[in-house]
Amino acid sequence: MATKLQSVGRIAHAVVLMALVVFSVTASAQDLGPPVGVAAPDIGTRLDQTGKPRTLADVTGKNGLVLMFFRSADWCPYCQAQLIDMNGGAAEIEKRGYQIAALSYDSPEILQTFTAKRHIAFTFLSDPKSEVIDFYNLRDPQYLPGSRAYGVPRPIIFILDKKGVIKAKLYEESFKVRPPVTAVISTLDGLGKGS
């Protein structure tokens, strides 16, 4: 009987610990970047992968914008896979009246090389000094000055309406796991039903 009670106690303890972990991950997830329901910080004018100056208004579709922050198209295989996946759903996103813009600290030249090689159909924006990344409070603190990753954002996708208000954000706790394009499309569909 005592052994049975100890087992039940251990199970109850494990359930409580798991609930605390899930709660803390969810709470910290809500804290990444600006909150849902506020106007997205202005990005100013950024160069795209062709060297053309672009603003948020320039890259926003008739219903809004899917704004991705990613680490690097040059050296991050998780980013490269996510960008290729997003490209596979770009037509579906555009059918819903949204455009896609992906922002990193990469130079326009690096972004051009990646988009040309992978035939990416959406806009990439260069933030070489990580200014926009900092406006959005996304800089990954684990990288120190001198590291090639210094200035990269924690990867996240914001969905903005046509007025620039953040309607949703999608991301994972680990930079190694990314929301798939199907999750973005499902979120857009859910937002469309709510309007």
Residue frames relative to the residue before (quaternion, step in Angstrom):
aa qw qx qy qz dx dy dz
M 1.0000 0.0000 0.0000 0.0000 0.00 0.00 0.00
A 0.6523 0.5119 -0.3173 0.4602 3.61 0.92 -0.88
T 0.6397 0.5214 -0.3242 0.4623 3.59 1.01 -0.80
K 0.6382 0.5259 -0.3184 0.4633 3.56 1.01 -0.82
L 0.6593 0.4987 -0.3017 0.4750 3.60 0.98 -0.84
Q 0.6304 0.5228 -0.3352 0.4658 3.58 1.03 -0.75
S 0.6436 0.5179 -0.3207 0.4634 3.58 0.99 -0.81
V 0.6495 0.4989 -0.3133 0.4806 3.59 0.95 -0.87
G 0.6425 0.5245 -0.3170 0.4599 3.58 1.00 -0.82
R 0.6583 0.4991 -0.3099 0.4706 3.58 0.96 -0.82
I 0.6411 0.5141 -0.3244 0.4684 3.57 0.97 -0.81
A 0.6521 0.5072 -0.3139 0.4680 3.59 0.91 -0.92
H 0.6403 0.5237 -0.3137 0.4661 3.58 0.98 -0.86
A 0.6602 0.5065 -0.3034 0.4643 3.58 0.94 -0.90
V 0.6409 0.5196 -0.3242 0.4628 3.60 0.98 -0.82
V 0.6508 0.5051 -0.3161 0.4705 3.60 0.93 -0.85
L 0.6552 0.5070 -0.3163 0.4622 3.61 0.93 -0.85
M 0.6512 0.5073 -0.3182 0.4662 3.59 0.95 -0.86
A 0.6391 0.5219 -0.3279 0.4601 3.60 0.97 -0.81
L 0.6504 0.5112 -0.3152 0.4651 3.59 0.99 -0.80
V 0.6440 0.5127 -0.3195 0.4694 3.57 0.99 -0.82
V 0.6557 0.4994 -0.3137 0.4714 3.60 0.89 -0.90
F 0.6539 0.5086 -0.3191 0.4603 3.60 0.92 -0.86
S 0.6897 0.4757 -0.3041 0.4534 3.60 0.83 -0.88
V 0.6262 0.5121 -0.3455 0.4757 3.62 1.04 -0.67
T 0.6549 0.5009 -0.3111 0.4727 3.58 0.96 -0.87
A 0.6574 0.5086 -0.3192 0.4553 3.59 0.89 -0.85
S 0.6884 0.4600 -0.2989 0.4746 3.59 0.87 -0.87
A 0.5931 0.5690 -0.3658 0.4366 3.59 1.11 -0.62
Q 0.6541 0.5110 -0.3170 0.4588 3.57 0.99 -0.74
D 0.6741 0.5289 -0.2902 0.4262 3.60 1.15 -0.50
L 0.5579 0.6234 -0.4028 0.3713 3.63 1.17 -0.27
G 0.8481 0.0527 -0.0771 0.5215 3.54 -0.66 1.12
P 0.7243 -0.3996 0.3074 0.4703 3.54 -1.30 -0.08
P 0.5264 -0.6655 0.4274 0.3120 3.60 -1.06 0.68
V 0.6070 -0.5133 0.4632 0.3919 3.51 -1.35 0.37
G 0.7543 0.3944 -0.2904 0.4372 3.56 -1.06 0.79
V 0.6812 0.4266 -0.2959 0.5162 3.60 1.25 -0.12
A 0.5937 -0.5403 0.4441 0.3979 3.55 -1.26 0.33
A 0.4783 -0.6608 0.4979 0.2945 3.54 -0.96 0.88
P 0.5384 -0.6079 0.4580 0.3617 3.60 -0.99 0.71
D 0.5245 -0.6324 0.4712 0.3208 3.56 -1.06 0.79
I 0.3346 -0.7485 0.5358 0.2017 3.58 -1.00 0.76
G 0.4395 -0.6666 0.4805 0.3627 3.58 1.26 -0.15
T 0.6204 -0.4809 0.4131 0.4617 3.55 -1.01 -0.87
R 0.0497 -0.7974 0.6006 -0.0307 3.54 -0.73 1.13
L 0.4559 -0.6566 0.5197 0.3014 3.56 -1.13 0.58
D 0.3379 -0.7166 0.5691 0.2203 3.55 -1.04 0.80
Q 0.7538 -0.4065 0.2639 0.4438 3.57 -1.28 -0.07
T 0.6799 0.4512 -0.3013 0.4933 3.62 1.21 -0.26
G 0.5697 -0.5969 0.3740 0.4234 3.57 1.32 -0.09
K 0.5013 0.6543 -0.4213 0.3782 3.59 1.29 0.08
P 0.4390 -0.6853 0.5068 0.2842 3.63 -0.90 0.89
R 0.0189 -0.8068 0.5894 -0.0370 3.59 -0.90 0.99
T 0.2099 -0.7384 0.6270 0.1325 3.55 -1.22 0.66
L 0.6885 -0.4310 0.3456 0.4699 3.60 -1.26 0.06
A 0.6443 0.5317 -0.3275 0.4415 3.60 0.92 -0.88
D 0.6358 0.5520 -0.3235 0.4317 3.60 1.04 -0.77
V 0.7815 0.3602 -0.1688 0.4806 3.58 0.99 -0.80
T 0.5486 0.6205 -0.3887 0.4036 3.59 1.29 0.05
G 0.3848 -0.7202 0.5349 0.2170 3.56 -0.99 0.91
K 0.7421 -0.4170 0.2727 0.4484 3.59 -1.29 0.01
N 0.7526 0.3314 -0.2055 0.5305 3.61 1.16 -0.52
G 0.7725 -0.3168 0.1978 0.5136 3.59 1.17 -0.31
L 0.4699 -0.6655 0.5278 0.2401 3.49 -1.38 -0.35
V 0.2319 -0.6875 0.6683 0.1642 3.51 -1.19 0.75
L 0.0531 -0.8219 0.5662 -0.0339 3.57 -0.30 1.31
M 0.1201 -0.8113 0.5721 0.0096 3.53 -0.49 1.29
F 0.1345 -0.7248 0.6659 0.1146 3.54 -1.13 0.72
F 0.0456 0.8041 -0.5893 0.0639 3.58 -0.78 1.01
R 0.6446 -0.5810 0.3572 0.3454 3.53 -1.24 0.53
S 0.7531 -0.3045 0.2312 0.5355 3.62 0.58 -1.08
A 0.3633 -0.7062 0.5660 0.2211 3.55 -1.02 0.85
D 0.6020 0.5932 -0.3383 0.4139 3.58 1.27 -0.33
W 0.8635 0.1117 0.0052 0.4919 3.59 0.63 -1.09
C 0.6514 0.5263 -0.3319 0.4341 3.65 1.16 -0.20
P 0.3077 -0.7873 0.5008 0.1863 3.63 -0.32 1.18
Y 0.6072 0.5471 -0.3597 0.4501 3.61 1.12 -0.56
C 0.6375 0.5098 -0.3108 0.4869 3.58 1.07 -0.78
Q 0.6499 0.5258 -0.3204 0.4455 3.56 0.88 -0.94
A 0.6623 0.4975 -0.3053 0.4698 3.58 0.93 -0.88
Q 0.6597 0.5051 -0.3117 0.4610 3.59 0.94 -0.85
L 0.6618 0.5087 -0.3087 0.4560 3.60 0.93 -0.85
I 0.6399 0.5032 -0.3144 0.4884 3.58 1.04 -0.77
D 0.6329 0.5210 -0.3215 0.4739 3.59 1.01 -0.81
M 0.6524 0.5128 -0.3107 0.4635 3.59 0.92 -0.93
N 0.6285 0.5406 -0.3345 0.4482 3.58 0.99 -0.80
G 0.6290 0.5545 -0.3250 0.4373 3.58 1.08 -0.71
G 0.7498 0.3451 -0.2023 0.5270 3.58 1.18 -0.48
A 0.3563 0.7754 -0.4695 0.2267 3.59 1.27 0.05
A 0.6510 0.5187 -0.3316 0.4441 3.61 0.90 -0.81
E 0.6512 0.5077 -0.3133 0.4691 3.60 1.01 -0.79
I 0.6369 0.5149 -0.3200 0.4762 3.56 1.04 -0.77
E 0.6661 0.4979 -0.2976 0.4689 3.58 0.95 -0.87
K 0.5930 0.5625 -0.3619 0.4483 3.63 1.09 -0.64
R 0.6887 0.4664 -0.2644 0.4882 3.57 1.17 -0.60
G 0.5930 -0.6223 0.3391 0.3823 3.57 1.29 0.17
Y 0.5897 0.5538 -0.3671 0.4591 3.57 1.25 0.34
Q 0.2539 -0.7054 0.6336 0.1913 3.52 -1.29 0.49
I 0.3368 -0.7094 0.5801 0.2165 3.56 -1.31 0.28
A 0.0324 0.7474 -0.6636 0.0036 3.55 -1.11 0.78
A 0.1356 -0.7890 0.5978 0.0425 3.57 -0.89 0.99
L 0.1181 -0.8262 0.5508 0.0016 3.57 -0.70 1.14
S 0.1148 0.7653 -0.6288 0.0751 3.55 -1.06 0.86
Y 0.6149 -0.5499 0.4085 0.3908 3.54 -1.30 -0.02
D 0.4107 0.7166 -0.4645 0.3194 3.60 1.29 0.09
S 0.5283 -0.6092 0.4903 0.3307 3.56 -1.22 0.56
P 0.6421 -0.5090 0.3847 0.4252 3.61 -1.19 0.34
E 0.6245 0.5558 -0.3411 0.4298 3.60 1.05 -0.71
I 0.6484 0.4934 -0.3131 0.4880 3.58 0.97 -0.83
L 0.6580 0.5071 -0.3079 0.4637 3.58 0.94 -0.87
Q 0.6402 0.5223 -0.3200 0.4636 3.60 1.00 -0.80
T 0.6403 0.5257 -0.3256 0.4557 3.58 0.94 -0.88
F 0.6814 0.4843 -0.2920 0.4647 3.60 0.88 -0.93
T 0.6988 0.4751 -0.2979 0.4440 3.60 0.77 -0.98
A 0.6446 0.5089 -0.3278 0.4669 3.61 1.02 -0.71
K 0.6715 0.5074 -0.2968 0.4512 3.58 0.89 -0.92
R 0.7811 0.3388 -0.1564 0.5006 3.58 0.98 -0.89
H 0.3899 -0.7492 0.4568 0.2792 3.61 1.31 0.09
I 0.1924 0.7949 -0.5419 0.1937 3.55 0.92 0.99
A 0.3122 -0.8077 0.4855 0.1205 3.55 -0.82 1.07
F 0.6933 0.4630 -0.2955 0.4665 3.63 1.16 -0.06
T 0.6541 -0.5567 0.3767 0.3469 3.54 -1.36 0.28
F 0.1516 -0.7340 0.6559 0.0894 3.51 -1.14 0.83
L 0.1686 -0.7863 0.5898 0.0735 3.56 -1.05 0.81
S 0.3187 -0.7645 0.5416 0.1437 3.53 -0.99 0.96
D 0.0127 -0.7747 0.6311 -0.0381 3.56 -0.92 1.03
P 0.0637 -0.8837 0.4615 0.0459 3.59 0.70 1.11
K 0.7135 0.3929 -0.2585 0.5193 3.61 1.16 -0.44
S 0.4404 -0.7279 0.4203 0.3155 3.59 1.34 0.17
E 0.2602 0.7969 -0.5075 0.1993 3.60 1.12 0.60
V 0.6827 0.4532 -0.2851 0.4972 3.58 0.88 -0.92
I 0.5942 0.5632 -0.3489 0.4561 3.55 1.03 -0.81
D 0.6880 0.4599 -0.2742 0.4898 3.59 0.98 -0.82
F 0.5908 0.5583 -0.3708 0.4492 3.64 1.04 -0.69
Y 0.7264 0.4174 -0.2182 0.5006 3.54 1.04 -0.85
N 0.3781 -0.7545 0.4547 0.2846 3.58 1.34 -0.01
L 0.4255 0.7287 -0.4239 0.3290 3.55 0.97 0.94
R 0.4098 0.7270 -0.4819 0.2669 3.62 1.20 -0.16
D 0.3944 -0.7153 0.5291 0.2300 3.55 -0.87 0.99
P 0.3326 -0.8063 0.4578 0.1724 3.59 -0.40 1.24
Q 0.5589 0.6375 -0.3995 0.3488 3.61 1.16 -0.25
Y 0.6917 0.4496 -0.2779 0.4921 3.61 1.24 -0.29
L 0.2698 -0.7877 0.5431 0.1089 3.53 -0.77 1.11
P 0.6574 -0.4752 0.3777 0.4464 3.60 -1.22 0.35
G 0.7132 0.3937 -0.3243 0.4808 3.54 -0.97 0.90
S 0.6113 0.5136 -0.3472 0.4919 3.58 1.21 -0.42
R 0.5237 -0.6312 0.4475 0.3565 3.61 -0.98 0.68
A 0.6818 0.4771 -0.2850 0.4757 3.59 1.18 -0.46
Y 0.4044 0.7126 -0.4874 0.3018 3.61 1.24 0.04
G 0.7774 0.3051 -0.2488 0.4907 3.57 -0.75 1.08
V 0.5131 0.6361 -0.4430 0.3685 3.61 1.20 -0.12
P 0.4330 -0.6798 0.5165 0.2890 3.56 -1.16 0.54
R 0.4854 -0.5229 0.5651 0.4142 3.49 -1.35 0.04
P 0.4782 -0.7055 0.4324 0.2944 3.62 -0.68 1.02
I 0.1484 0.7665 -0.6080 0.1445 3.54 -0.98 0.94
I 0.2219 -0.7319 0.6265 0.1501 3.54 -1.29 0.48
F 0.1356 -0.7604 0.6320 0.0632 3.54 -0.89 1.03
I 0.1724 -0.7358 0.6405 0.1362 3.54 -1.11 0.70
L 0.1185 -0.8038 0.5829 0.0029 3.52 -0.62 1.26
D 0.4022 -0.6754 0.5468 0.2881 3.56 -1.08 0.64
K 0.7346 -0.4430 0.2733 0.4352 3.60 -1.26 0.09
K 0.6612 0.4777 -0.3042 0.4920 3.58 1.26 -0.32
G 0.5640 -0.6316 0.3687 0.3834 3.60 1.29 0.00
V 0.4616 0.6617 -0.4578 0.3734 3.59 1.23 0.33
I 0.4401 -0.6850 0.5143 0.2694 3.57 -0.92 0.91
K 0.1565 -0.8118 0.5610 0.0429 3.56 -0.63 1.19
A 0.7877 -0.0452 0.0413 0.6130 3.59 1.18 -0.51
K 0.0707 -0.7570 0.6432 0.0915 3.52 -1.32 0.32
L 0.1314 -0.7939 0.5933 0.0206 3.52 -1.01 0.92
Y 0.2995 0.7297 -0.5816 0.1987 3.55 -0.91 0.92
E 0.3619 -0.6897 0.5853 0.2255 3.51 -1.38 0.18
E 0.6202 -0.5630 0.3939 0.3785 3.57 -1.20 0.41
S 0.7450 0.3393 -0.2032 0.5371 3.60 1.07 -0.69
F 0.4847 -0.6636 0.4823 0.3035 3.58 -0.97 0.81
K 0.6025 0.5819 -0.3520 0.4177 3.59 1.23 -0.28
V 0.7130 0.3396 -0.2190 0.5730 3.58 1.28 -0.26
R 0.0548 -0.8165 0.5746 -0.0154 3.59 -0.81 1.02
P 0.5329 -0.5958 0.4748 0.3682 3.57 -1.11 0.58
P 0.3988 -0.7195 0.5076 0.2563 3.61 -0.85 0.88
V 0.6608 -0.5044 0.3729 0.4122 3.57 -1.25 0.37
T 0.5876 0.5731 -0.3802 0.4264 3.61 1.07 -0.56
A 0.6313 0.5173 -0.3313 0.4734 3.61 1.07 -0.66
V 0.6216 0.5276 -0.3356 0.4719 3.59 1.05 -0.74
I 0.6724 0.4935 -0.2942 0.4667 3.59 0.87 -0.96
S 0.6420 0.5141 -0.3208 0.4697 3.60 0.98 -0.80
T 0.6447 0.5120 -0.3173 0.4707 3.58 1.00 -0.80
L 0.6395 0.5127 -0.3250 0.4717 3.59 0.97 -0.82
D 0.6503 0.5130 -0.3141 0.4641 3.58 0.98 -0.83
G 0.6484 0.5130 -0.3088 0.4701 3.57 1.01 -0.80
L 0.6489 0.4994 -0.3122 0.4818 3.57 1.02 -0.79
G 0.6348 0.5467 -0.3230 0.4401 3.57 1.05 -0.77
K 0.6569 0.5030 -0.3051 0.4715 3.57 1.09 -0.72
G 0.6796 0.5092 -0.2842 0.4451 3.54 1.15 -0.60
S 0.6490 0.5469 -0.3283 0.4147 3.58 1.20 -0.28
